[in-house]
């Protein structure tokens, strides 16, 4: 069992995700990862956001928690800075397929394979609307 922490960045009805392409398999994940020894869940979420998508997050608010081979906690970022897609984590060097930080319109989540499924369900239940992301720093997911 390993505890995990993730970060939810929502802007203009879009959520920051990572598109993963491994062979024919295309899916999306919420930025996050394992909580290291001596690290709080909040510290892990901040570290993972920086490593995976290049974003510095602050003012975290717990969005959801569930148990699945350990405790999973996902935090909403109250404030963030940095350039999406400028992460330096090991994911970029692993050579295991494509790893692309991007934005997904919350209204398009029904049609996307987004993991964890618990977070996808929560986002679908909490958000609806139709604005689009206008940030030119990084693109929307295909």
N, C-alpha and C positions, 0 to 999 in steps of 0.2 A: 504494500500500500504506500502511496505517495500523495502527499497533499499538493494541491495545485492552486495557483492564483492567476486570474486573467483580468484584462482591462477592457472596458467598454467605452469607446469614444464615439459619441453621437454628435453629428453636426448636419444641419440642413436636411434632416430626415434620412441621413446616411450613417452607416456604421462602418468603422474601420475594421478590416479583416485581412487575412492572408490567403491568397489563392494558392492552392497546392496542385501541381500537376505531376502525377507519377504514372508514366506510361499513358494508358487510356483513361485513367481515373482522374477526374477533376472535382475538387471539393474546396471548401473554404473553412478556415478556423479562426476563432477569436484569439487575438494575441494573448499569450500566457504560457505558463510552464510550471515546473516543479518548484516548491518552496525548499530552499536550501537550509541546512542545519544552522540554527541560530538566527534565522531570518523570520520576520513576521510575514503574514499573508500580504499586508499592505506593501512592505518592502519588496517582496517578490513581484507583485503586480507592477510597481514602479520600475524595477530592474528589467522585467520582461518587455515592457512597453519600449524602453530605450533600446534593448538588444534586438528585438524582433522588428520593430517598425520605425525606430529612430525618433520617437516622440517622448518628451519629458512630461510626465503627468503629475498633477497636484490635486489637493482637496478631494480625495477619494471618498466615495460613498458606496457602501455595500449594496449591490443590486440583487444578488441572489447567492444562495449557498445550497449545496446538495452533497450527498455522500455517494461515491462511486469509486471503489478501490482507494479510499482516502477522502478527505474533505476537499471540496472544490469551492472556491469563493471568487466571484466576479464583481469587480468594482467599476462604477461609473467615474470617469475623470471629470472633476468639476472645472479644471483648468488644464490646458496643455499647450506646449510649444515645441518647435522643431519642424523638421521637414519629413513628411511621410515618405517612407521608403529608404531612409538613410540608416537603417539598422546595421549593426556590425556583429550580430550574434553568430554562433556556430552554424546556424541554419543556412547562412549564405555561402558557407564553405563546404558543406557536407556532400555536394554533388548528387544528392538524392532528388532529382527532378527539379521542377520550377518552383520558386518561392517568391511570390509577388504581392507585396502589400498594396491594398487598394480599398476602395469604398464600394459598398453595396447599398442601394436604395432599400430602405426598410420595407417598402411595399413589394419588393421583388424577392423577399426571403422565402416565400412559399415555394418558389421554383428552384431554389439553390440547396445544394448539400452543404449545410453549415453545421459545424461541430463546435462544442457539444450541443446535442439536440435540445437539452434542457434550456440552454441559453437562447437558442433559436425560438423555442416556444414562448419564452418570457418576452423576447423582443417583439414577436408577432402580436402577443396579447396587449402589450403596452403602447405600441406605436402604430399609427396610421396617418396618412396625409400624403401630399404629393410634391413637396418641394424637391429641388435637385441640388446637388453639391456643386458649388461654383468655384471651389478652391483649385487653382491651377497647379498646385505643387505635386499632385499625383492624380492619376486617373481613376475612373470607375472600373469595376471588374466587368469583364465580358460576360 
